[in-house]
Amino acid sequence: MKRFTQRTALVAVGGLGLALLAGCEIGPKQSTQTGYRGTGADQIVDVKHAVKTAAIPPEPYPLPPDGGQKAGEAYQNVKVLSGVSTERFNHLMAEISQWVAPPEQGCAYCHNPENMASDEKYTKVVARRMIQMTQQINSTWSPHVQKVGVTCYTCHRGNGVPQYKWALPAGAPHPGSIRGDRHNQNELSADAAYSDLPTTGFADYLLDAKTIRVNTTQALPKYDGKGASVQTAEESYGLMMHMSKSLGVNCTFCHNTRAFAAWNLSRPQRVTAWYGIRMVRDVNNAYIGSLQSVFPDNHDRKGPHGDPYKVNCMTCHQGQNLPLGGVSLMAQAPALWGSVAAYTKGAAAPAAAPGPVPVALNAMPATAAKP
């Protein structure tokens, strides 16, 4: 009787596990052909769990007409946006408060209410640099953000710290594991779409300028030290899994799976993603990295190595191939669209990393055609 009870329990547990696993797959799917027939170019969407367009916050009040006194003339210590009219400057400040600051703090999240010109709060210094970053993205990285652009809300969604972020991993042995250091893989990590692939690709591809070159032109090539290692392949595929999860798409959204490396067989979205990787790298190095000494040393601002939390694809996309469902907020925040120099009076534009280079043959695999 005891043996029967144990066996019954094991069967029940196993059945429950299968039911839970099946729960990840059941439900209606919507399949759309995105390429030539017979190529397997299909986009499959889980209809039940598809991410809906995020709620877009209303304007705090209608965008005022441009003109009149400039913000740099009306207020003290306006180092960015000094060339914007006072009315539009106030409108943008109200929007940023709504997009980023906790409701109970409002303007006080960045400012000292007794002295609004003071820079004593680090959040004001960070916000100033983030405005420059947003302008840089919208004016320089249009090959990725197109005409939709980004605003503070694209990443923050009403949170002081964006929900999706990353920092350099601790690299210490996994707690409670007898196998020691897992080298940031073989864990249930959202950063690699819950695969067993490593998450070190963020540091190598979204911070450092390591290129993704793992596909070979021949079957079973002899590894002579010049090709890509298995570890490099796992790392790059971990990044691809992250991108797929972040955009809510499968591999065929960008690639023809018959020849992953061939640019002339890929969809145009692959070029957009190519620019996106370099845009994120620019943001992490030129803007967020420059604030390392400004951010306080606490758990929700910096990682285990003391580096500030950085952005990846999920930070903006959050499960949609078009952030916010493709809705643009630029019409209500025109000052975030122009270049820094266009809205900064009497102050030099911040130094930025070089912008995107044209997509050329030397930027692609040797066997690729120009996209």
C-alpha positions in Angstrom: 0.0 0.0 0.0 2.8 2.3 0.9 4.6 1.6 -2.4 1.4 2.2 -4.4 0.9 5.6 -2.6 4.4 6.7 -3.5 4.0 5.6 -7.1 0.7 7.4 -7.3 2.3 10.6 -5.9 5.1 10.5 -8.4 2.7 10.0 -11.3 0.6 12.9 -10.0 3.6 15.2 -9.7 4.9 14.2 -13.1 1.4 14.9 -14.6 1.3 18.3 -13.0 4.7 19.1 -14.4 3.6 18.1 -17.9 0.4 20.2 -17.5 2.4 23.2 -16.4 4.8 22.8 -19.4 1.9 22.4 -21.8 0.4 25.6 -20.4 3.3 27.5 -22.0 2.2 26.3 -25.5 -1.6 25.8 -25.5 -3.9 28.5 -26.8 -4.6 30.1 -30.2 -1.7 31.2 -32.3 -1.7 33.7 -35.2 0.7 33.0 -38.0 1.5 35.6 -40.7 3.7 34.9 -43.7 6.4 37.5 -43.9 8.5 36.2 -46.8 8.5 34.2 -49.9 6.5 30.9 -49.8 8.5 27.9 -48.8 11.2 29.8 -46.9 9.6 29.4 -43.4 9.4 33.1 -43.0 6.4 33.3 -40.6 5.7 35.5 -37.7 3.9 33.5 -34.9 2.0 35.4 -32.2 0.4 34.0 -29.1 -2.9 35.7 -29.4 -3.9 35.2 -25.8 -0.7 36.6 -24.3 0.1 39.2 -26.9 1.2 42.4 -25.3 -1.3 45.2 -25.8 -0.4 48.8 -26.4 0.7 50.4 -23.2 -1.5 53.2 -21.7 -0.2 56.5 -23.0 -0.3 59.2 -20.4 -2.3 62.3 -21.3 -0.6 65.7 -21.6 -0.6 67.6 -18.3 -2.0 70.5 -20.3 -2.1 71.3 -24.1 1.2 72.1 -25.8 1.5 75.9 -25.7 2.6 77.8 -28.8 6.3 78.4 -29.3 7.8 81.9 -28.9 8.3 84.5 -26.2 10.9 84.6 -23.5 13.4 81.8 -23.4 13.8 79.5 -20.4 17.4 80.4 -20.1 16.4 84.0 -19.7 13.5 83.4 -17.2 15.3 80.8 -14.9 18.7 80.3 -13.5 21.1 77.4 -14.2 19.3 76.1 -17.2 22.2 74.3 -18.9 20.0 72.3 -21.3 16.9 73.6 -23.2 17.8 77.2 -22.4 16.8 78.1 -25.9 13.3 76.6 -25.5 10.4 79.1 -24.8 9.5 79.3 -21.2 6.0 78.0 -21.8 7.2 74.9 -23.6 10.0 74.4 -21.1 7.4 74.3 -18.3 5.2 72.0 -20.3 8.1 69.5 -20.8 9.0 69.7 -17.1 5.4 68.8 -16.2 5.5 65.9 -18.7 8.8 64.6 -17.3 7.4 64.7 -13.8 4.4 62.6 -15.0 6.6 60.2 -17.0 9.3 59.6 -14.4 8.7 61.0 -10.9 6.7 59.2 -8.2 3.3 60.9 -7.9 3.9 61.7 -4.3 7.1 63.6 -5.1 6.4 65.4 -8.4 8.9 68.2 -9.1 10.6 67.5 -5.7 11.9 64.2 -7.2 14.6 66.2 -9.0 14.4 69.7 -7.5 14.7 71.4 -4.1 11.4 73.2 -3.9 13.1 76.0 -1.9 15.7 76.6 -4.7 14.7 75.1 -8.1 18.0 76.2 -9.6 20.0 74.1 -7.2 21.8 71.0 -8.5 22.0 69.4 -5.0 19.8 66.4 -6.0 21.6 63.8 -8.2 18.3 63.1 -10.0 18.4 66.6 -11.5 21.9 66.0 -12.9 20.8 62.7 -14.3 17.7 64.1 -15.8 19.7 66.8 -17.6 22.0 64.2 -19.1 19.0 62.0 -20.1 17.4 64.9 -21.9 20.6 65.2 -23.9 20.6 61.4 -24.5 17.0 61.5 -25.8 17.8 64.3 -28.2 20.8 62.4 -29.4 18.7 59.3 -30.1 16.0 61.2 -31.9 18.3 63.3 -34.0 21.1 60.8 -34.8 19.7 57.3 -34.5 16.7 57.7 -36.8 17.7 54.6 -38.7 16.5 52.7 -35.6 13.8 54.9 -34.0 12.5 56.1 -37.4 10.0 58.9 -37.2 8.4 57.6 -34.0 11.3 58.7 -31.7 11.5 58.2 -28.0 10.7 60.1 -24.9 11.4 59.6 -21.2 8.2 57.6 -21.0 9.4 55.0 -23.5 11.8 53.6 -20.9 10.4 54.8 -17.6 6.7 54.2 -17.9 6.0 56.2 -14.8 8.9 54.7 -12.8 11.9 56.6 -11.4 14.1 53.7 -12.5 13.1 51.8 -15.7 11.8 48.4 -14.9 14.0 46.6 -17.4 17.7 47.2 -16.9 21.0 45.4 -16.4 24.4 45.7 -14.9 27.7 43.8 -15.0 27.0 40.4 -13.4 28.6 39.5 -10.1 30.4 36.5 -11.5 30.4 34.7 -8.1 29.5 31.1 -7.6 25.8 30.5 -7.6 24.4 30.4 -4.1 23.7 26.9 -2.9 25.3 25.2 -5.9 28.0 22.6 -5.6 29.0 23.3 -9.2 30.5 26.7 -8.4 30.5 29.5 -10.9 28.0 28.9 -13.7 29.5 31.6 -15.9 26.2 33.4 -16.0 24.4 30.6 -17.8 22.4 27.5 -17.1 20.0 29.6 -14.9 16.4 30.7 -15.2 17.2 34.2 -16.3 14.8 36.5 -18.0 17.8 38.2 -19.7 18.2 35.1 -22.0 14.5 34.5 -22.4 14.7 31.7 -19.7 17.0 29.6 -21.8 20.2 28.1 -20.5 22.3 30.5 -22.7 24.7 33.0 -21.1 23.7 36.6 -20.4 27.3 37.9 -20.8 26.3 39.1 -24.3 25.0 42.4 -22.8 28.5 43.4 -21.7 30.2 42.2 -25.0 27.6 43.5 -27.5 25.6 46.3 -25.8 28.6 47.9 -24.0 31.7 46.7 -25.7 32.0 46.7 -29.5 32.3 42.9 -30.0 30.9 41.9 -33.4 28.5 38.9 -33.9 30.3 36.6 -36.3 29.6 33.0 -35.6 28.0 31.5 -38.7 30.4 29.6 -41.0 30.2 29.2 -44.7 31.0 25.5 -44.7 29.8 22.4 -42.8 31.9 21.3 -39.8 34.9 23.6 -40.3 38.1 22.7 -38.6 38.6 25.0 -35.7 42.0 26.6 -36.1 41.7 29.3 -33.5 40.5 31.9 -35.9 36.8 31.0 -36.0 34.2 31.6 -33.3 34.2 29.3 -30.3 31.2 27.4 -29.0 31.2 29.9 -26.0 31.0 32.8 -28.4 28.1 31.2 -30.3 26.2 30.6 -27.1 26.8 34.2 -26.0 25.6 35.7 -29.3 22.5 33.4 -29.4 21.7 34.4 -25.8 21.6 38.0 -27.0 19.4 36.9 -29.9 17.0 35.2 -27.5 16.9 38.4 -25.5 16.0 40.4 -28.6 13.3 37.9 -29.6 11.7 38.0 -26.2 12.0 41.8 -25.9 10.3 42.4 -29.2 7.7 39.6 -28.9 8.9 38.1 -32.2 10.6 34.9 -33.4 13.8 34.6 -35.4 12.1 35.0 -38.8 11.2 38.6 -37.9 14.7 39.5 -39.1 16.3 36.3 -40.5 15.7 33.8 -43.2 16.5 30.7 -41.2 17.8 28.9 -44.2 20.8 31.2 -44.1 21.0 33.2 -40.9 24.2 35.1 -41.9 23.0 36.1 -45.4 22.0 39.8 -45.4 20.6 39.6 -49.0 18.1 37.0 -47.8 17.2 38.8 -44.6 14.2 41.1 -43.9 14.7 44.9 -43.7 14.1 44.6 -39.9 17.5 43.1 -39.6 19.1 46.4 -40.6 17.0 48.3 -38.1 18.2 45.9 -35.4 21.8 46.3 -36.6 21.5 50.1 -35.9 19.7 49.4 -32.6 22.6 47.4 -31.2 24.9 50.3 -31.9 22.4 52.8 -30.6 22.2 51.0 -27.2 26.0 50.7 -27.1 26.2 54.5 -27.6 23.6 55.2 -24.9 25.3 52.9 -22.4 28.8 54.3 -22.9 28.4 58.0 -23.8 25.5 58.8 -21.5 24.7 56.3 -18.7 28.4 55.3 -18.2 29.3 59.0 -17.8 27.0 59.2 -14.7 28.7 56.5 -12.7 30.1 58.9 -10.2 26.7 60.7 -10.0 24.5 57.8 -9.1 24.4 56.8 -5.4 25.8 53.5 -4.3 22.5 51.7 -3.6 20.8 48.6 -4.8 18.4 50.1 -7.3 20.9 52.5 -9.0 24.0 50.4 -9.4 25.0 46.7 -9.9 27.3 44.5 -7.8 30.4 46.0 -9.5 29.3 49.6 -8.9 28.4 50.3 -12.5 25.1 52.1 -13.1 22.2 50.1 -14.5 22.1 50.2 -18.3 19.6 49.7 -21.0 19.0 46.8 -23.4 16.2 46.0 -25.9 13.6 45.2 -23.3 14.0 48.7 -21.7 12.2 50.3 -24.5 10.3 47.5 -26.3 8.9 45.6 -23.3 7.5 42.8 -25.4 6.5 44.8 -28.5 8.3 45.1 -31.8 7.2 48.7 -31.8 7.6 50.3 -28.3 4.2 51.6 -27.1 2.6 49.9 -30.0 4.2 52.4 -32.4 2.5 55.4 -30.8 4.7 58.5 -30.9 4.8 61.1 -28.2 7.0 63.5 -30.0 4.2 65.9 -31.1 3.7 66.8 -27.4 7.5 67.0 -26.7 9.1 68.7 -29.7 12.1 69.8 -27.7 13.2 66.2 -27.3 13.3 65.8 -31.1 15.8 68.4 -32.1 19.5 68.3 -31.5 21.1 69.5 -28.2 22.7 72.5 -30.0 19.4 73.6 -31.4 17.9 74.1 -27.9 21.0 75.0 -25.9 22.0 78.7 -25.8 25.4 79.7 -24.5 26.5 76.1 -23.7 28.4 73.6 -25.8 26.7 70.5 -26.9 27.8 67.4 -25.0 30.5 65.2 -26.6 28.9 62.0 -28.0 30.1 58.8 -29.4 30.2 58.7 -33.2 26.9 58.1 -34.9 26.0 55.1 -37.0 28.0 54.4 -40.0 26.3 53.4 -43.3 25.6 49.7 -43.6 28.4 48.5 -45.9 29.9 45.3 -47.0 32.8 45.6 -44.5 30.3 45.8 -41.7 28.6 42.5 -42.6 29.8 38.9 -43.0 32.2 38.5 -46.0 29.7 36.5 -47.9 26.8 38.9 -47.5 25.4 41.2 -50.0 24.6 44.8 -49.2 21.2 45.0 -47.6 
